[in-house]
Amino acid sequence: DLVALCLTDLGSKMNRTKFETLVTVHVHQKDLFQEVWKKVKDGKVKDENDFEWLKQTRCYWKQDSDNAVISIADIDFVYSYEYLGCKERLVITALTDRCYVTQSQALGMFFGGAPAGPAGTGKTETTKDMGRTLGVFVVVTNCSDQHRFQ
């Protein structure tokens, strides 16, 4: 059991981070599956082309191209395999999922993303976490009017 293993001595901080990341992603997947399955039983999700399913971040292995593909809504990204180190992941919420859909649509049209909102609400971390999901190194530039170059 993954949770029981987290309560033991894992030997190093890197191992602890790996297991915490696995638990974080697994809990989100479990919650997502329960939510989608309930909608299937209620008749709100009819097939794999329903937006309730498509809006989720999905991972596929494409044997014809021998690549992992990350799909968000109707956009497919080839996983970039950039080594990003052993990083902690964000707890994925409904708002995180909406940000992923919005940012993926922008990237699919070859635009960038410029999340806006109050300080400390997770805009930067959400953007970096999506980069980790896609295996892409992300550089965040703060362009607020509060920064002055002199």
N, C-alpha and C positions, 0 to 999 in steps of 0.2 A: 504494500500500500504506500503510495507516494507521500501522503500526509504523515504517516507514521515514520517514514524514513527521514522527513524533515525535522522531526523531534529528536533525532539522534545526532551524535557528533559526526559530521561529514568530512572532517579532516582538514579542510581549508575553506577560506572565504570564497574562493572561486567555485568550489563544489556547492557551497550553500547558495550562491547566486544562481547557479545552473538549476538547482532543484526548486528554488523559489520561482524562477521564471517558468519552469515546467508546470508548477502548481497554478500560477497565475493564468497561463494560457489554457490549461485544462479546465479550470473552473469556468472561464468564459465560454469554452466550447460546450461544456455541460449545460450551462444556462441557455446558450443559444439553441442547442438541440431541443431542450425542453420547450422553449418559446415557439420555435418553428413547428415542432411536432403538435403542439396544442393548436396552432393555426391550421395545420393539415387536418386534424380531427374535426375542427369547427368549419371546415370547407373554405377557409380564407386563403389557403395556399393550395393550388391545384396541381402544379407541376414544377419542374426545375426552371422554368422560364418566368416564374412569378417573382415580382420585385422583392418580396419579403425574403426570398432565398438569395436572389442575385445581389442584394445590397451587402451581403456578408462577405468578409474576406475569405476567399477559398483558395486552396492550394491544390494543384494538379501536377502530375508528372506526364509530360508529353513524350512518348517513346519515339515518335517520328523525328523529333528534333533533339531528343536526349537532353531535355531541359525541364527544370521546374518552372511552372507558370503560376503566378499569383493573379487571381481574378477578383476584381472589385466592381460590382455592377456590370456594365458591358465592356469594361476595359480589361485587357490582359497584359500583364507585365511579365517579361522573362526575368526570373530571379537572377540578380547580378552577382551573387557569390562574393561580394566584397567582405573581407574579414573585418569585423567591427569589434572584436573582442567579446568578452563575456560580460554583457551589460544587463542590468535589470530592465524589466519591461513594465510598462504602465498597466494599471488595472484598466481593462477595456470596458467602457460603459456605452450606453446608447449614444451619448454625445460624441464619444471617440469614434464610434462607427459612422455617425453622420459626417464627422470631419474627414474620415477616410474616403467616404463616397465623394464628397465635394472635391477633395484634393486629387483623387484619382481621375475624376472627370477633367479637371484642369490639366493634369499631366497627360492625359490621353489626347488632349487637343494641343499639346506642346506648349502649354502655358505653365507658369509657376504658381505658387500659392502665397498669399499674403494674409494669414489669419489676423483678424483685428478683434480687440476687446480689452477689457480691463487687465491690469497687471496681475500676475500670479494666478491666472486661470488655466494654465497648461497649454497655451498655444505652441510654444517652442517645443515642449516635451512631446506633444502629440505629433508634431511634424517630424521630429527626430525618430519617434517610435514607428511611424509609418515607413520611414527610410529603413529601419531595421527589419521591418516586415518584408520589404522588397529587396533586402540585401544591398542597399545603396548607402554610401557615405553621404551625409547631409551636412551642409554648411549653412548656418542660420545667420543672417545679417539683420541687425536691428536698425530699422529705418525710421524710428519715431522722431518726432520734432523735439524731443527732450535731449537728444544727443547732438552735440555741437563739435565740429572739428575746428581746432585752432592751432 
